[in-house]
Structure formats: structure tokens, C-alpha cells
Amino acid sequence: MQERHAEIVEKVRELVTPVLKDGGFELVDVEFVRERLGWVLRIYADKPQGGITLLDCQWISERVGVLLDVEDLI
């Protein structure tokens, strides 16, 4: 089971890194963890020049969300 989670995290890293770079962001970390209400995928991003805004988070969420839906990893 742990191996499958590591595979998902690695595949998410591969998929989202180019999208983030296109938007001027960098990938900081990816987590796929079980919480009380179920499994949660977290993608941490930042801008090389420092700090991201709520609009940046929206931009990332929209693009990455579509990508993850198409790839159907989870």
C-alpha cells in the first residue's frame, strides 16, 4: 500500500511540474495522506521570487485539477 502511495506522489510530481513552471511557479512538495475524512492530495508551490497569492492558488488549482481528472490517478 505504501508503495502505491509513493507511486502516486511521484506521478503527480511529474505531471504538475511542467504546469507549474509554465505559470512561473516551482513545486515544493507533494503529499498524499489519509486523514479523518479520507485521502488528501496536497501540492505545495511557491514562486522563485517569493510568495504566491490567492489568485495564484486558483490558477494552479484549476489547471492541476483538470490534469489530475484526465489522468485519473486517484
mmCIF file of the N, C-alpha and C atoms, coordinates in Angstrom:
data_MODEL
# 
_entry.id   MODEL 
# 
loop_
_atom_site.group_PDB 
_atom_site.id 
_atom_site.type_symbol 
_atom_site.label_atom_id 
_atom_site.label_alt_id 
_atom_site.label_comp_id 
_atom_site.label_asym_id 
_atom_site.label_entity_id 
_atom_site.label_seq_id 
_atom_site.pdbx_PDB_ins_code 
_atom_site.Cartn_x 
_atom_site.Cartn_y 
_atom_site.Cartn_z 
_atom_site.occupancy 
_atom_site.B_iso_or_equiv 
_atom_site.pdbx_formal_charge 
_atom_site.auth_seq_id 
_atom_site.auth_comp_id 
_atom_site.auth_asym_id 
_atom_site.auth_atom_id 
_atom_site.pdbx_PDB_model_num 
ATOM 1   N N  . MET A 1 1  ? 0.826   -1.201 0.000   1.00 0.00 ? 1  MET A N  1 
ATOM 2   C CA . MET A 1 1  ? 0.000   0.000  0.000   1.00 0.00 ? 1  MET A CA 1 
ATOM 3   C C  . MET A 1 1  ? 0.865   1.257  0.000   1.00 0.00 ? 1  MET A C  1 
ATOM 4   N N  . GLN A 1 2  ? 1.891   1.273  0.837   1.00 0.00 ? 2  GLN A N  1 
ATOM 5   C CA . GLN A 1 2  ? 2.781   2.433  0.927   1.00 0.00 ? 2  GLN A CA 1 
ATOM 6   C C  . GLN A 1 2  ? 3.476   2.687  -0.409  1.00 0.00 ? 2  GLN A C  1 
ATOM 7   N N  . GLU A 1 3  ? 3.825   1.594  -1.092  1.00 0.00 ? 3  GLU A N  1 
ATOM 8   C CA . GLU A 1 3  ? 4.479   1.711  -2.395  1.00 0.00 ? 3  GLU A CA 1 
ATOM 9   C C  . GLU A 1 3  ? 3.554   2.384  -3.406  1.00 0.00 ? 3  GLU A C  1 
ATOM 10  N N  . ARG A 1 4  ? 2.287   2.053  -3.375  1.00 0.00 ? 4  ARG A N  1 
ATOM 11  C CA . ARG A 1 4  ? 1.306   2.662  -4.291  1.00 0.00 ? 4  ARG A CA 1 
ATOM 12  C C  . ARG A 1 4  ? 1.193   4.162  -4.035  1.00 0.00 ? 4  ARG A C  1 
ATOM 13  N N  . HIS A 1 5  ? 1.211   4.569  -2.773  1.00 0.00 ? 5  HIS A N  1 
ATOM 14  C CA . HIS A 1 5  ? 1.130   5.999  -2.448  1.00 0.00 ? 5  HIS A CA 1 
ATOM 15  C C  . HIS A 1 5  ? 2.364   6.727  -2.957  1.00 0.00 ? 5  HIS A C  1 
ATOM 16  N N  . ALA A 1 6  ? 3.525   6.114  -2.833  1.00 0.00 ? 6  ALA A N  1 
ATOM 17  C CA . ALA A 1 6  ? 4.764   6.718  -3.337  1.00 0.00 ? 6  ALA A CA 1 
ATOM 18  C C  . ALA A 1 6  ? 4.708   6.856  -4.850  1.00 0.00 ? 6  ALA A C  1 
ATOM 19  N N  . GLU A 1 7  ? 4.131   5.874  -5.534  1.00 0.00 ? 7  GLU A N  1 
ATOM 20  C CA . GLU A 1 7  ? 3.985   5.944  -6.994  1.00 0.00 ? 7  GLU A CA 1 
ATOM 21  C C  . GLU A 1 7  ? 3.066   7.100  -7.388  1.00 0.00 ? 7  GLU A C  1 
ATOM 22  N N  . ILE A 1 8  ? 1.981   7.263  -6.659  1.00 0.00 ? 8  ILE A N  1 
ATOM 23  C CA . ILE A 1 8  ? 1.046   8.358  -6.945  1.00 0.00 ? 8  ILE A CA 1 
ATOM 24  C C  . ILE A 1 8  ? 1.728   9.699  -6.755  1.00 0.00 ? 8  ILE A C  1 
ATOM 25  N N  . VAL A 1 9  ? 2.445   9.856  -5.646  1.00 0.00 ? 9  VAL A N  1 
ATOM 26  C CA . VAL A 1 9  ? 3.150   11.119 -5.380  1.00 0.00 ? 9  VAL A CA 1 
ATOM 27  C C  . VAL A 1 9  ? 4.150   11.408 -6.490  1.00 0.00 ? 9  VAL A C  1 
ATOM 28  N N  . GLU A 1 10 ? 4.905   10.413 -6.903  1.00 0.00 ? 10 GLU A N  1 
ATOM 29  C CA . GLU A 1 10 ? 5.912   10.621 -7.955  1.00 0.00 ? 10 GLU A CA 1 
ATOM 30  C C  . GLU A 1 10 ? 5.251   10.983 -9.283  1.00 0.00 ? 10 GLU A C  1 
ATOM 31  N N  . LYS A 1 11 ? 4.165   10.313 -9.632  1.00 0.00 ? 11 LYS A N  1 
ATOM 32  C CA . LYS A 1 11 ? 3.462   10.617 -10.882 1.00 0.00 ? 11 LYS A CA 1 
ATOM 33  C C  . LYS A 1 11 ? 2.874   12.029 -10.841 1.00 0.00 ? 11 LYS A C  1 
ATOM 34  N N  . VAL A 1 12 ? 2.319   12.425 -9.702  1.00 0.00 ? 12 VAL A N  1 
ATOM 35  C CA . VAL A 1 12 ? 1.783   13.789 -9.561  1.00 0.00 ? 12 VAL A CA 1 
ATOM 36  C C  . VAL A 1 12 ? 2.912   14.797 -9.745  1.00 0.00 ? 12 VAL A C  1 
ATOM 37  N N  . ARG A 1 13 ? 4.065   14.537 -9.155  1.00 0.00 ? 13 ARG A N  1 
ATOM 38  C CA . ARG A 1 13 ? 5.226   15.430 -9.324  1.00 0.00 ? 13 ARG A CA 1 
ATOM 39  C C  . ARG A 1 13 ? 5.559   15.598 -10.809 1.00 0.00 ? 13 ARG A C  1 
ATOM 40  N N  . GLU A 1 14 ? 5.615   14.483 -11.526 1.00 0.00 ? 14 GLU A N  1 
ATOM 41  C CA . GLU A 1 14 ? 5.944   14.515 -12.951 1.00 0.00 ? 14 GLU A CA 1 
ATOM 42  C C  . GLU A 1 14 ? 4.913   15.305 -13.756 1.00 0.00 ? 14 GLU A C  1 
ATOM 43  N N  . LEU A 1 15 ? 3.644   15.135 -13.412 1.00 0.00 ? 15 LEU A N  1 
ATOM 44  C CA . LEU A 1 15 ? 2.568   15.797 -14.164 1.00 0.00 ? 15 LEU A CA 1 
ATOM 45  C C  . LEU A 1 15 ? 2.476   17.294 -13.884 1.00 0.00 ? 15 LEU A C  1 
ATOM 46  N N  . VAL A 1 16 ? 2.603   17.681 -12.625 1.00 0.00 ? 16 VAL A N  1 
ATOM 47  C CA . VAL A 1 16 ? 2.344   19.083 -12.282 1.00 0.00 ? 16 VAL A CA 1 
ATOM 48  C C  . VAL A 1 16 ? 3.560   19.991 -12.449 1.00 0.00 ? 16 VAL A C  1 
ATOM 49  N N  . THR A 1 17 ? 4.758   19.445 -12.423 1.00 0.00 ? 17 THR A N  1 
ATOM 50  C CA . THR A 1 17 ? 5.956   20.294 -12.533 1.00 0.00 ? 17 THR A CA 1 
ATOM 51  C C  . THR A 1 17 ? 5.949   21.156 -13.797 1.00 0.00 ? 17 THR A C  1 
ATOM 52  N N  . PRO A 1 18 ? 5.678   20.597 -14.984 1.00 0.00 ? 18 PRO A N  1 
ATOM 53  C CA . PRO A 1 18 ? 5.658   21.458 -16.182 1.00 0.00 ? 18 PRO A CA 1 
ATOM 54  C C  . PRO A 1 18 ? 4.565   22.521 -16.141 1.00 0.00 ? 18 PRO A C  1 
ATOM 55  N N  . VAL A 1 19 ? 3.396   22.174 -15.577 1.00 0.00 ? 19 VAL A N  1 
ATOM 56  C CA . VAL A 1 19 ? 2.303   23.135 -15.473 1.00 0.00 ? 19 VAL A CA 1 
ATOM 57  C C  . VAL A 1 19 ? 2.709   24.290 -14.570 1.00 0.00 ? 19 VAL A C  1 
ATOM 58  N N  . LEU A 1 20 ? 3.315   23.960 -13.439 1.00 0.00 ? 20 LEU A N  1 
ATOM 59  C CA . LEU A 1 20 ? 3.748   24.999 -12.517 1.00 0.00 ? 20 LEU A CA 1 
ATOM 60  C C  . LEU A 1 20 ? 4.832   25.878 -13.144 1.00 0.00 ? 20 LEU A C  1 
ATOM 61  N N  . LYS A 1 21 ? 5.779   25.266 -13.828 1.00 0.00 ? 21 LYS A N  1 
ATOM 62  C CA . LYS A 1 21 ? 6.845   26.041 -14.477 1.00 0.00 ? 21 LYS A CA 1 
ATOM 63  C C  . LYS A 1 21 ? 6.263   27.003 -15.505 1.00 0.00 ? 21 LYS A C  1 
ATOM 64  N N  . ASP A 1 22 ? 5.268   26.542 -16.266 1.00 0.00 ? 22 ASP A N  1 
ATOM 65  C CA . ASP A 1 22 ? 4.622   27.418 -17.255 1.00 0.00 ? 22 ASP A CA 1 
ATOM 66  C C  . ASP A 1 22 ? 3.994   28.642 -16.603 1.00 0.00 ? 22 ASP A C  1 
ATOM 67  N N  . GLY A 1 23 ? 3.544   28.493 -15.368 1.00 0.00 ? 23 GLY A N  1 
ATOM 68  C CA . GLY A 1 23 ? 2.928   29.605 -14.651 1.00 0.00 ? 23 GLY A CA 1 
ATOM 69  C C  . GLY A 1 23 ? 3.907   30.427 -13.835 1.00 0.00 ? 23 GLY A C  1 
ATOM 70  N N  . GLY A 1 24 ? 5.200   30.061 -13.891 1.00 0.00 ? 24 GLY A N  1 
ATOM 71  C CA . GLY A 1 24 ? 6.202   30.808 -13.136 1.00 0.00 ? 24 GLY A CA 1 
ATOM 72  C C  . GLY A 1 24 ? 6.338   30.351 -11.693 1.00 0.00 ? 24 GLY A C  1 
ATOM 73  N N  . PHE A 1 25 ? 5.876   29.134 -11.405 1.00 0.00 ? 25 PHE A N  1 
ATOM 74  C CA . PHE A 1 25 ? 5.929   28.596 -10.049 1.00 0.00 ? 25 PHE A CA 1 
ATOM 75  C C  . PHE A 1 25 ? 6.941   27.457 -9.979  1.00 0.00 ? 25 PHE A C  1 
ATOM 76  N N  . GLU A 1 26 ? 7.258   27.061 -8.759  1.00 0.00 ? 26 GLU A N  1 
ATOM 77  C CA . GLU A 1 26 ? 8.086   25.878 -8.565  1.00 0.00 ? 26 GLU A CA 1 
ATOM 78  C C  . GLU A 1 26 ? 7.374   24.937 -7.608  1.00 0.00 ? 26 GLU A C  1 
ATOM 79  N N  . LEU A 1 27 ? 7.544   23.650 -7.830  1.00 0.00 ? 27 LEU A N  1 
ATOM 80  C CA . LEU A 1 27 ? 6.958   22.652 -6.956  1.00 0.00 ? 27 LEU A CA 1 
ATOM 81  C C  . LEU A 1 27 ? 7.820   22.514 -5.710  1.00 0.00 ? 27 LEU A C  1 
ATOM 82  N N  . VAL A 1 28 ? 7.204   22.623 -4.549  1.00 0.00 ? 28 VAL A N  1 
ATOM 83  C CA . VAL A 1 28 ? 7.919   22.499 -3.290  1.00 0.00 ? 28 VAL A CA 1 
ATOM 84  C C  . VAL A 1 28 ? 7.766   21.083 -2.735  1.00 0.00 ? 28 VAL A C  1 
ATOM 85  N N  . ASP A 1 29 ? 6.526   20.561 -2.736  1.00 0.00 ? 29 ASP A N  1 
ATOM 86  C CA . ASP A 1 29 ? 6.304   19.228 -2.182  1.00 0.00 ? 29 ASP A CA 1 
ATOM 87  C C  . ASP A 1 29 ? 4.941   18.706 -2.627  1.00 0.00 ? 29 ASP A C  1 
ATOM 88  N N  . VAL A 1 30 ? 4.794   17.393 -2.545  1.00 0.00 ? 30 VAL A N  1 
ATOM 89  C CA . VAL A 1 30 ? 3.509   16.728 -2.788  1.00 0.00 ? 30 VAL A CA 1 
ATOM 90  C C  . VAL A 1 30 ? 3.282   15.755 -1.640  1.00 0.00 ? 30 VAL A C  1 
ATOM 91  N N  . GLU A 1 31 ? 2.075   15.779 -1.090  1.00 0.00 ? 31 GLU A N  1 
ATOM 92  C CA . GLU A 1 31 ? 1.686   14.850 -0.027  1.00 0.00 ? 31 GLU A CA 1 
ATOM 93  C C  . GLU A 1 31 ? 0.415   14.128 -0.443  1.00 0.00 ? 31 GLU A C  1 
ATOM 94  N N  . PHE A 1 32 ? 0.364   12.855 -0.149  1.00 0.00 ? 32 PHE A N  1 
ATOM 95  C CA . PHE A 1 32 ? -0.859  12.072 -0.325  1.00 0.00 ? 32 PHE A CA 1 
ATOM 96  C C  . PHE A 1 32 ? -1.044  11.299 0.968   1.00 0.00 ? 32 PHE A C  1 
ATOM 97  N N  . VAL A 1 33 ? -1.939  11.797 1.813   1.00 0.00 ? 33 VAL A N  1 
ATOM 98  C CA . VAL A 1 33 ? -2.068  11.257 3.171   1.00 0.00 ? 33 VAL A CA 1 
ATOM 99  C C  . VAL A 1 33 ? -3.522  10.955 3.504   1.00 0.00 ? 33 VAL A C  1 
ATOM 100 N N  . ARG A 1 34 ? -3.667  10.013 4.400   1.00 0.00 ? 34 ARG A N  1 
ATOM 101 C CA . ARG A 1 34 ? -5.006  9.686  4.891   1.00 0.00 ? 34 ARG A CA 1 
ATOM 102 C C  . ARG A 1 34 ? -5.301  10.555 6.109   1.00 0.00 ? 34 ARG A C  1 
ATOM 103 N N  . GLU A 1 35 ? -6.447  11.197 6.055   1.00 0.00 ? 35 GLU A N  1 
ATOM 104 C CA . GLU A 1 35 ? -6.915  11.992 7.178   1.00 0.00 ? 35 GLU A CA 1 
ATOM 105 C C  . GLU A 1 35 ? -8.254  11.438 7.642   1.00 0.00 ? 35 GLU A C  1 
ATOM 106 N N  . ARG A 1 36 ? -8.792  12.006 8.662   1.00 0.00 ? 36 ARG A N  1 
ATOM 107 C CA . ARG A 1 36 ? -10.019 11.500 9.272   1.00 0.00 ? 36 ARG A CA 1 
ATOM 108 C C  . ARG A 1 36 ? -11.146 11.297 8.252   1.00 0.00 ? 36 ARG A C  1 
ATOM 109 N N  . LEU A 1 37 ? -11.273 12.206 7.310   1.00 0.00 ? 37 LEU A N  1 
ATOM 110 C CA . LEU A 1 37 ? -12.376 12.145 6.347   1.00 0.00 ? 37 LEU A CA 1 
ATOM 111 C C  . LEU A 1 37 ? -12.002 11.458 5.041   1.00 0.00 ? 37 LEU A C  1 
ATOM 112 N N  . GLY A 1 38 ? -10.784 10.960 4.920   1.00 0.00 ? 38 GLY A N  1 
ATOM 113 C CA . GLY A 1 38 ? -10.379 10.268 3.700   1.00 0.00 ? 38 GLY A CA 1 
ATOM 114 C C  . GLY A 1 38 ? -9.003  10.694 3.240   1.00 0.00 ? 38 GLY A C  1 
ATOM 115 N N  . TRP A 1 39 ? -8.686  10.325 2.008   1.00 0.00 ? 39 TRP A N  1 
ATOM 116 C CA . TRP A 1 39 ? -7.372  10.631 1.438   1.00 0.00 ? 39 TRP A CA 1 
ATOM 117 C C  . TRP A 1 39 ? -7.319  12.063 0.923   1.00 0.00 ? 39 TRP A C  1 
ATOM 118 N N  . VAL A 1 40 ? -6.176  12.719 1.131   1.00 0.00 ? 40 VAL A N  1 
ATOM 119 C CA . VAL A 1 40 ? -5.988  14.113 0.728   1.00 0.00 ? 40 VAL A CA 1 
ATOM 120 C C  . VAL A 1 40 ? -4.683  14.231 -0.060  1.00 0.00 ? 40 VAL A C  1 
ATOM 121 N N  . LEU A 1 41 ? -4.777  14.872 -1.206  1.00 0.00 ? 41 LEU A N  1 
ATOM 122 C CA . LEU A 1 41 ? -3.593  15.175 -2.013  1.00 0.00 ? 41 LEU A CA 1 
ATOM 123 C C  . LEU A 1 41 ? -3.309  16.662 -1.865  1.00 0.00 ? 41 LEU A C  1 
ATOM 124 N N  . ARG A 1 42 ? -2.101  16.983 -1.417  1.00 0.00 ? 42 ARG A N  1 
ATOM 125 C CA . ARG A 1 42 ? -1.692  18.385 -1.270  1.00 0.00 ? 42 ARG A CA 1 
ATOM 126 C C  . ARG A 1 42 ? -0.492  18.651 -2.171  1.00 0.00 ? 42 ARG A C  1 
ATOM 127 N N  . ILE A 1 43 ? -0.586  19.754 -2.874  1.00 0.00 ? 43 ILE A N  1 
ATOM 128 C CA . ILE A 1 43 ? 0.521   20.193 -3.730  1.00 0.00 ? 43 ILE A CA 1 
ATOM 129 C C  . ILE A 1 43 ? 0.974   21.542 -3.198  1.00 0.00 ? 43 ILE A C  1 
ATOM 130 N N  . TYR A 1 44 ? 2.243   21.616 -2.823  1.00 0.00 ? 44 TYR A N  1 
ATOM 131 C CA . TYR A 1 44 ? 2.816   22.851 -2.302  1.00 0.00 ? 44 TYR A CA 1 
ATOM 132 C C  . TYR A 1 44 ? 3.644   23.505 -3.397  1.00 0.00 ? 44 TYR A C  1 
ATOM 133 N N  . ALA A 1 45 ? 3.356   24.767 -3.661  1.00 0.00 ? 45 ALA A N  1 
ATOM 134 C CA . ALA A 1 45 ? 4.059   25.504 -4.709  1.00 0.00 ? 45 ALA A CA 1 
ATOM 135 C C  . ALA A 1 45 ? 4.479   26.868 -4.179  1.00 0.00 ? 45 ALA A C  1 
ATOM 136 N N  . ASP A 1 46 ? 5.438   27.458 -4.854  1.00 0.00 ? 46 ASP A N  1 
ATOM 137 C CA . ASP A 1 46 ? 5.921   28.790 -4.493  1.00 0.00 ? 46 ASP A CA 1 
ATOM 138 C C  . ASP A 1 46 ? 6.411   29.466 -5.761  1.00 0.00 ? 46 ASP A C  1 
ATOM 139 N N  . LYS A 1 47 ? 6.663   30.741 -5.664  1.00 0.00 ? 47 LYS A N  1 
ATOM 140 C CA . LYS A 1 47 ? 7.286   31.490 -6.756  1.00 0.00 ? 47 LYS A CA 1 
ATOM 141 C C  . LYS A 1 47 ? 8.747   31.695 -6.404  1.00 0.00 ? 47 LYS A C  1 
ATOM 142 N N  . PRO A 1 48 ? 9.629   31.534 -7.361  1.00 0.00 ? 48 PRO A N  1 
ATOM 143 C CA . PRO A 1 48 ? 11.057  31.740 -7.077  1.00 0.00 ? 48 PRO A CA 1 
ATOM 144 C C  . PRO A 1 48 ? 11.345  33.129 -6.503  1.00 0.00 ? 48 PRO A C  1 
ATOM 145 N N  . GLN A 1 49 ? 10.580  34.135 -6.935  1.00 0.00 ? 49 GLN A N  1 
ATOM 146 C CA . GLN A 1 49 ? 10.793  35.494 -6.421  1.00 0.00 ? 49 GLN A CA 1 
ATOM 147 C C  . GLN A 1 49 ? 10.085  35.721 -5.098  1.00 0.00 ? 49 GLN A C  1 
ATOM 148 N N  . GLY A 1 50 ? 9.378   34.703 -4.598  1.00 0.00 ? 50 GLY A N  1 
ATOM 149 C CA . GLY A 1 50 ? 8.809   34.768 -3.257  1.00 0.00 ? 50 GLY A CA 1 
ATOM 150 C C  . GLY A 1 50 ? 7.319   34.998 -3.196  1.00 0.00 ? 50 GLY A C  1 
ATOM 151 N N  . GLY A 1 51 ? 6.631   34.118 -2.502  1.00 0.00 ? 51 GLY A N  1 
ATOM 152 C CA . GLY A 1 51 ? 5.218   34.278 -2.181  1.00 0.00 ? 51 GLY A CA 1 
ATOM 153 C C  . GLY A 1 51 ? 4.253   34.092 -3.327  1.00 0.00 ? 51 GLY A C  1 
ATOM 154 N N  . ILE A 1 52 ? 3.141   33.427 -3.049  1.00 0.00 ? 52 ILE A N  1 
ATOM 155 C CA . ILE A 1 52 ? 2.082   33.318 -4.035  1.00 0.00 ? 52 ILE A CA 1 
ATOM 156 C C  . ILE A 1 52 ? 0.801   33.894 -3.453  1.00 0.00 ? 52 ILE A C  1 
ATOM 157 N N  . THR A 1 53 ? -0.077  34.313 -4.329  1.00 0.00 ? 53 THR A N  1 
ATOM 158 C CA . THR A 1 53 ? -1.326  34.945 -3.925  1.00 0.00 ? 53 THR A CA 1 
ATOM 159 C C  . THR A 1 53 ? -2.471  33.942 -4.001  1.00 0.00 ? 53 THR A C  1 
ATOM 160 N N  . LEU A 1 54 ? -3.619  34.361 -3.539  1.00 0.00 ? 54 LEU A N  1 
ATOM 161 C CA . LEU A 1 54 ? -4.811  33.542 -3.645  1.00 0.00 ? 54 LEU A CA 1 
ATOM 162 C C  . LEU A 1 54 ? -5.157  33.291 -5.118  1.00 0.00 ? 54 LEU A C  1 
ATOM 163 N N  . LEU A 1 55 ? -4.974  34.293 -5.955  1.00 0.00 ? 55 LEU A N  1 
ATOM 164 C CA . LEU A 1 55 ? -5.221  34.121 -7.392  1.00 0.00 ? 55 LEU A CA 1 
ATOM 165 C C  . LEU A 1 55 ? -4.248  33.116 -8.004  1.00 0.00 ? 55 LEU A C  1 
ATOM 166 N N  . ASP A 1 56 ? -3.010  33.107 -7.524  1.00 0.00 ? 56 ASP A N  1 
ATOM 167 C CA . ASP A 1 56 ? -2.044  32.106 -7.970  1.00 0.00 ? 56 ASP A CA 1 
ATOM 168 C C  . ASP A 1 56 ? -2.525  30.705 -7.600  1.00 0.00 ? 56 ASP A C  1 
ATOM 169 N N  . CYS A 1 57 ? -3.017  30.555 -6.385  1.00 0.00 ? 57 CYS A N  1 
ATOM 170 C CA . CYS A 1 57 ? -3.533  29.258 -5.933  1.00 0.00 ? 57 CYS A CA 1 
ATOM 171 C C  . CYS A 1 57 ? -4.715  28.820 -6.793  1.00 0.00 ? 57 CYS A C  1 
ATOM 172 N N  . GLN A 1 58 ? -5.559  29.754 -7.151  1.00 0.00 ? 58 GLN A N  1 
ATOM 173 C CA . GLN A 1 58 ? -6.697  29.445 -8.013  1.00 0.00 ? 58 GLN A CA 1 
ATOM 174 C C  . GLN A 1 58 ? -6.206  28.987 -9.380  1.00 0.00 ? 58 GLN A C  1 
ATOM 175 N N  . TRP A 1 59 ? -5.237  29.695 -9.953  1.00 0.00 ? 59 TRP A N  1 
ATOM 176 C CA . TRP A 1 59 ? -4.669  29.351 -11.259 1.00 0.00 ? 59 TRP A CA 1 
ATOM 177 C C  . TRP A 1 59 ? -4.118  27.930 -11.224 1.00 0.00 ? 59 TRP A C  1 
ATOM 178 N N  . ILE A 1 60 ? -3.356  27.627 -10.191 1.00 0.00 ? 60 ILE A N  1 
ATOM 179 C CA . ILE A 1 60 ? -2.761  26.295 -10.045 1.00 0.00 ? 60 ILE A CA 1 
ATOM 180 C C  . ILE A 1 60 ? -3.855  25.248 -9.893  1.00 0.00 ? 60 ILE A C  1 
ATOM 181 N N  . SER A 1 61 ? -4.812  25.494 -9.014  1.00 0.00 ? 61 SER A N  1 
ATOM 182 C CA . SER A 1 61 ? -5.872  24.536 -8.739  1.00 0.00 ? 61 SER A CA 1 
ATOM 183 C C  . SER A 1 61 ? -6.674  24.199 -9.989  1.00 0.00 ? 61 SER A C  1 
ATOM 184 N N  . GLU A 1 62 ? -7.018  25.208 -10.773 1.00 0.00 ? 62 GLU A N  1 
ATOM 185 C CA . GLU A 1 62 ? -7.795  24.981 -11.992 1.00 0.00 ? 62 GLU A CA 1 
ATOM 186 C C  . GLU A 1 62 ? -7.039  24.101 -12.979 1.00 0.00 ? 62 GLU A C  1 
ATOM 187 N N  . ARG A 1 63 ? -5.778  24.404 -13.222 1.00 0.00 ? 63 ARG A N  1 
ATOM 188 C CA . ARG A 1 63 ? -5.007  23.653 -14.208 1.00 0.00 ? 63 ARG A CA 1 
ATOM 189 C C  . ARG A 1 63 ? -4.635  22.255 -13.723 1.00 0.00 ? 63 ARG A C  1 
ATOM 190 N N  . VAL A 1 64 ? -4.190  22.174 -12.495 1.00 0.00 ? 64 VAL A N  1 
ATOM 191 C CA . VAL A 1 64 ? -3.790  20.883 -11.955 1.00 0.00 ? 64 VAL A CA 1 
ATOM 192 C C  . VAL A 1 64 ? -5.020  19.995 -11.753 1.00 0.00 ? 64 VAL A C  1 
ATOM 193 N N  . GLY A 1 65 ? -6.125  20.578 -11.333 1.00 0.00 ? 65 GLY A N  1 
ATOM 194 C CA . GLY A 1 65 ? -7.347  19.801 -11.147 1.00 0.00 ? 65 GLY A CA 1 
ATOM 195 C C  . GLY A 1 65 ? -7.797  19.120 -12.421 1.00 0.00 ? 65 GLY A C  1 
ATOM 196 N N  . VAL A 1 66 ? -7.786  19.852 -13.521 1.00 0.00 ? 66 VAL A N  1 
ATOM 197 C CA . VAL A 1 66 ? -8.165  19.278 -14.817 1.00 0.00 ? 66 VAL A CA 1 
ATOM 198 C C  . VAL A 1 66 ? -7.189  18.169 -15.207 1.00 0.00 ? 66 VAL A C  1 
ATOM 199 N N  . LEU A 1 67 ? -5.913  18.428 -15.029 1.00 0.00 ? 67 LEU A N  1 
ATOM 200 C CA . LEU A 1 67 ? -4.886  17.444 -15.373 1.00 0.00 ? 67 LEU A CA 1 
ATOM 201 C C  . LEU A 1 67 ? -5.061  16.156 -14.569 1.00 0.00 ? 67 LEU A C  1 
ATOM 202 N N  . LEU A 1 68 ? -5.270  16.276 -13.284 1.00 0.00 ? 68 LEU A N  1 
ATOM 203 C CA . LEU A 1 68 ? -5.445  15.095 -12.447 1.00 0.00 ? 68 LEU A CA 1 
ATOM 204 C C  . LEU A 1 68 ? -6.747  14.356 -12.762 1.00 0.00 ? 68 LEU A C  1 
ATOM 205 N N  . ASP A 1 69 ? -7.786  15.091 -13.146 1.00 0.00 ? 69 ASP A N  1 
ATOM 206 C CA . ASP A 1 69 ? -9.020  14.437 -13.550 1.00 0.00 ? 69 ASP A CA 1 
ATOM 207 C C  . ASP A 1 69 ? -8.819  13.609 -14.824 1.00 0.00 ? 69 ASP A C  1 
ATOM 208 N N  . VAL A 1 70 ? -8.090  14.167 -15.769 1.00 0.00 ? 70 VAL A N  1 
ATOM 209 C CA . VAL A 1 70 ? -7.822  13.463 -17.035 1.00 0.00 ? 70 VAL A CA 1 
ATOM 210 C C  . VAL A 1 70 ? -6.975  12.217 -16.782 1.00 0.00 ? 70 VAL A C  1 
ATOM 211 N N  . GLU A 1 71 ? -5.949  12.349 -15.966 1.00 0.00 ? 71 GLU A N  1 
ATOM 212 C CA . GLU A 1 71 ? -5.043  11.233 -15.697 1.00 0.00 ? 71 GLU A CA 1 
ATOM 213 C C  . GLU A 1 71 ? -5.656  10.172 -14.788 1.00 0.00 ? 71 GLU A C  1 
ATOM 214 N N  . ASP A 1 72 ? -6.641  10.564 -13.968 1.00 0.00 ? 72 ASP A N  1 
ATOM 215 C CA . ASP A 1 72 ? -7.372  9.638  -13.102 1.00 0.00 ? 72 ASP A CA 1 
ATOM 216 C C  . ASP A 1 72 ? -6.452  8.749  -12.264 1.00 0.00 ? 72 ASP A C  1 
ATOM 217 N N  . LEU A 1 73 ? -5.507  9.383  -11.564 1.00 0.00 ? 73 LEU A N  1 
ATOM 218 C CA . LEU A 1 73 ? -4.550  8.648  -10.739 1.00 0.00 ? 73 LEU A CA 1 
ATOM 219 C C  . LEU A 1 73 ? -5.138  8.159  -9.431  1.00 0.00 ? 73 LEU A C  1 
ATOM 220 N N  . ILE A 1 74 ? -6.078  8.901  -8.915  1.00 0.00 ? 74 ILE A N  1 
ATOM 221 C CA . ILE A 1 74 ? -6.588  8.603  -7.572  1.00 0.00 ? 74 ILE A CA 1 
ATOM 222 C C  . ILE A 1 74 ? -8.012  8.083  -7.672  1.00 0.00 ? 74 ILE A C  1 
# 
